[in-house]
């Protein structure tokens, strides 16, 4: 049968040299047996089209040859390691994103050029992502190959050594947020509006006007967070209201702190003679006033990142509550 011979010849080209003859003989006998059975069933010889239909069931020559390639690995990362690999990817991406968020704020505070800071941060972010994904994938691939698909340090697992059950107390965080938020509001008002104490004259700096300019939106953000904690404590059946208040608090906080950091002057040194003293830090020359203001800006910058991260979490939670879960019949089977 010429068509069968042509098919076996094509398959032969994709096989390892030292196993070709045995595989071709096995595959040829199998296909020939199917053709003979079909011819006996029909009571006549098979036409070329009917032979082609049988050969199609075995697939393209590349596919047919691949079934006989007894490779040591059929995938780079198997189903056992893949969930751990996926978790590590997400954690790594989150850390890189937070690092570059802080990097963007530092560049804006230092250079005062938002477009240039965005370009630099964006390019660095993707460079880190590509490099980190490559290193992580190679590491898990080596773990799959040398560890035979097993997760390291799990062979000696003993269920009796698991930690005791923890009592879930979802109200604990809400109580802390309610108390700390209330104290922050009261402390803020006292700090900015109480009469200046006598010893304040000894402090070599005082607050810049920007603190009073952004006082109301900052207090509003904290008050919304307190309201969200109150709803969680006393209205636990209304999670969407709590999430809405928390998300609004995060949005107000992000916008307020971003504009606040744009002011670039948070404290004013009382001793004017020392404000312009230059300090050499590496290749950069900074004045005393700049160093002091950058130090003060670190706290609001961290708070901005926290507000942004919490806002993303709350937004994802709201979207998940509104979107019904979709059942999947495809199990996670690995990568490549």
Helices and strands as residue ranges (DSSP letters): H 2-12, G 17-19, H 20-42, H 48-58, H 61-66, H 79-111, H 114-146, G 159-161, H 170-193, G 198-202, E 205-207, H 210-213, H 215-234, H 239-262, E 267-269, H 272-275, E 278-281, E 284-287, H 288-322
